[in-house]
Amino acid sequence: MTDSGSTHFEHVELRPGAYADSVALLQVSKDVAAVPGVLAAQVSMATELNLDVIAGMGFTIPEASPNDMVVAVRLSSEADLASALAAVDEAIAATRRHTSSSEDVEVPSRTTASALKRSGAKLVVISVPGASATTEAADAILDGSDVMIFSDNVPLEEEIALKQLAQSHDALVMGPDCGTAVVNGVGLGFANTMRPGPVGIVAASGTGCQQLLALLDYANVGITAALGVGGRDLSSQVKGLSTKQAMLRLDADPKTDLIVVVSKPPASEVAQDLKAFAQTLSTPVQFALLGAGQPNLTEAAERALNELGQSVPEWPSWGTPQSSGSGYLRGLFSGGTLCDEAMIMAQETAGPVWSNIPLDESHRIDSSLETNGTVMIDFGSDEMTQGRAHPMIDGTIRLEHLAKVAANPQVRFVLMDIVLGHGADADPAASLAPAITAAHDTARADGRELSIVLACVGTSGDPQDLATQAETLAAAGAEVHLSNARATARVLSLMENAS
């Protein structure tokens, strides 16, 4: 179906039965949107949520079922249609080449149960719509497998039931909404390249885990495993069910000399219960549980190094921020835990922080994402990623907001993060560095200077290369730190000196 307008050409088509993984289709949409002549692109399965997103982009969609793939493109002209559709086909084919060989193609399994019978796998990664994830995960657990549930939107009561089932079968549920894990040296989801070593990480936080991985790697310390458990595991409802299972797994591993548990601010009673549980293990346990009065993630990494008898390095930084007068701070984050950490630190010195993931509900910001005072936004939160790639994959929405922030005459300070590793943008500095330069130009045209400070979370082994990314961003006019806490402390110090 096509629809031509006065300034552009639109094409929407359905591909019945052409299923593809939702995460893979996010990358397909990004690849197609980068094709010359393509103004907008959305390729996704025709779920209710995805149809709402496509309609919100201004496309008219024919009647569809969830088994249909929708291809929607907005083009500069009809002449660009052939190249756009060719790009769709090539991007979809590329995602499938990662998992199949042209010499030995077999019909894929339609259920987790049939896949397990065929493969005998003992770890199942589930990335299906949340409504279907529970059934697939239960099949895996009953077959004796651990599961990593990448899917989100799994009802809380189903998460609890799955984790109770796993406990009774000595299985581990990582997730739901688990985006980071390293098992047997293999990174799953968003994961950094790590060497083997003595630390085992249990993480109810994806980017919190990645921050610890980056700091440990810089100190030349590796890991036995990083086991994600999902962001709700340390809630008062779930009660750390998977965290305990993961701690037991690491405790049973003779190569693990230290267990570190990392989380966004947990339920206080669950934190106390886990600390009591840790006393029953033979392996020392350290906790990196963010919250008022608790160590930040960098301090937690330093404590882990001290426990292992390793020296704490001087954490690296690159570049120097521009001088600036007094004004507001804006935090633009892709990592929710990194945003939490920065808000906790800022609240102690700069007063209340407004956010879409506030520490205090009285400071929840509205959809404009703007107000007076300090504002920090998590662009990776669920409401910001509906129908879009996560900002660690595609930073477009965050870069657009950076341009708006730079035009605000009251803003003088900007704090951001970049998270490297497998699954993330192959070269985030390629788009962020020009955006930083443009932000500086906008502010200077208004007679201001912006101080832009970044945390670049990654390792030297990551495909993007930590040093290359950091040096590129510093050359664009930012000060870059490996440590998010150090970056936050730096921007807060600049604010204090300017006041």
Rosetta blueprint (number, residue, H / E / L):
1 M L
2 T E
3 D E
4 S E
5 G L
6 S L
7 T L
8 H L
9 F E
10 E E
11 H E
12 V E
13 E E
14 L E
15 R E
16 P E
17 G L
18 A L
19 Y L
20 A L
21 D L
22 S H
23 V H
24 A H
25 L H
26 L H
27 Q H
28 V H
29 S H
30 K H
31 D H
32 V H
33 A H
34 A L
35 V L
36 P L
37 G L
38 V E
39 L E
40 A E
41 A E
42 Q E
43 V E
44 S E
45 M E
46 A L
47 T L
48 E H
49 L H
50 N H
51 L H
52 D H
53 V H
54 I H
55 A H
56 G H
57 M L
58 G L
59 F L
60 T L
61 I L
62 P L
63 E L
64 A L
65 S L
66 P L
67 N L
68 D E
69 M E
70 V E
71 V E
72 A E
73 V E
74 R E
75 L E
76 S L
77 S L
78 E H
79 A H
80 D H
81 L H
82 A H
83 S H
84 A H
85 L H
86 A H
87 A H
88 V H
89 D H
90 E H
91 A H
92 I H
93 A H
94 A H
95 T H
96 R H
97 R H
98 H L
99 T L
100 S L
101 S E
102 S L
103 E L
104 D E
105 V L
106 E L
107 V L
108 P L
109 S L
110 R L
111 T L
112 T H
113 A H
114 S H
115 A H
116 L H
117 K H
118 R H
119 S H
120 G L
121 A L
122 K L
123 L E
124 V E
125 V E
126 I E
127 S L
128 V L
129 P L
130 G H
131 A H
132 S H
133 A H
134 T H
135 T H
136 E H
137 A H
138 A H
139 D H
140 A H
141 I H
142 L H
143 D L
144 G L
145 S L
146 D E
147 V E
148 M E
149 I E
150 F L
151 S L
152 D L
153 N L
154 V L
155 P L
156 L H
157 E H
158 E H
159 E H
160 I H
161 A H
162 L H
163 K H
164 Q H
165 L H
166 A H
167 Q H
168 S H
169 H L
170 D L
171 A L
172 L L
173 V E
174 M E
175 G L
176 P L
177 D L
178 C L
179 G L
180 T E
181 A E
182 V E
183 V E
184 N L
185 G L
186 V E
187 G E
188 L E
189 G E
190 F L
191 A E
192 N L
193 T L
194 M L
195 R L
196 P E
197 G E
198 P E
199 V E
200 G E
201 I E
202 V E
203 A E
204 A E
205 S L
206 G H
207 T H
208 G H
209 C H
210 Q H
211 Q H
212 L H
213 L H
214 A H
215 L H
216 L H
217 D H
218 Y H
219 A L
220 N L
221 V L
222 G L
223 I E
224 T E
225 A E
226 A E
227 L E
228 G E
229 V L
230 G L
231 G L
232 R L
233 D L
234 L L
235 S L
236 S L
237 Q L
238 V L
239 K L
240 G L
241 L H
242 S H
243 T H
244 K H
245 Q H
246 A H
247 M H
248 L H
249 R H
250 L H
251 D H
252 A L
253 D L
254 P L
255 K L
256 T L
257 D L
258 L E
259 I E
260 V E
261 V E
262 V E
263 S E
264 K L
265 P L
266 P L
267 A L
268 S H
269 E H
270 V H
271 A H
272 Q H
273 D H
274 L H
275 K H
276 A H
277 F H
278 A H
279 Q L
280 T L
281 L L
282 S L
283 T L
284 P L
285 V E
286 Q E
287 F E
288 A E
289 L E
290 L L
291 G L
292 A L
293 G L
294 Q L
295 P L
296 N L
297 L H
298 T H
299 E H
300 A H
301 A H
302 E H
303 R H
304 A H
305 L H
306 N H
307 E H
308 L L
309 G L
310 Q L
311 S L
312 V L
313 P L
314 E L
315 W L
316 P L
317 S E
318 W E
319 G L
320 T L
321 P L
322 Q L
323 S L
324 S L
325 G L
326 S L
327 G L
328 Y E
329 L E
330 R E
331 G E
332 L E
333 F E
334 S L
335 G L
336 G H
337 T H
338 L H
339 C H
340 D H
341 E H
342 A H
343 M H
344 I H
345 M H
346 A H
347 Q H
348 E H
349 T H
350 A H
351 G L
352 P L
353 V E
354 W E
355 S E
356 N L
357 I L
358 P L
359 L L
360 D L
361 E H
362 S H
363 H H
364 R E
365 I L
366 D L
367 S L
368 S L
369 L L
370 E L
371 T L
372 N L
373 G L
374 T E
375 V E
376 M E
377 I E
378 D E
379 F L
380 G L
381 S L
382 D H
383 E H
384 M H
385 T H
386 Q L
387 G L
388 R L
389 A L
390 H L
391 P L
392 M L
393 I L
394 D L
395 G L
396 T H
397 I H
398 R H
399 L H
400 E H
401 H H
402 L H
403 A H
404 K H
405 V H
406 A H
407 A L
408 N L
409 P L
410 Q L
411 V E
412 R E
413 F E
414 V E
415 L E
416 M E
417 D E
418 I E
419 V E
420 L L
421 G L
422 H E
423 G L
424 A L
425 D L
426 A L
427 D L
428 P H
429 A H
430 A H
431 S H
432 L H
433 A H
434 P H
435 A H
436 I H
437 T H
438 A H
439 A H
440 H H
441 D H
442 T H
443 A H
444 R H
445 A H
446 D L
447 G L
448 R L
449 E L
450 L L
451 S E
452 I E
453 V E
454 L E
455 A E
456 C E
457 V E
458 G L
459 T L
460 S L
461 G L
462 D L
463 P L
464 Q L
465 D L
466 L H
467 A H
468 T H
469 Q H
470 A H
471 E H
472 T H
473 L H
474 A H
475 A H
476 A L
477 G L
478 A L
479 E E
480 V E
481 H E
482 L L
483 S L
484 N H
485 A H
486 R H
487 A H
488 T H
489 A H
490 R H
491 V H
492 L H
493 S H
494 L H
495 M H
496 E H
497 N H
498 A H
499 S L
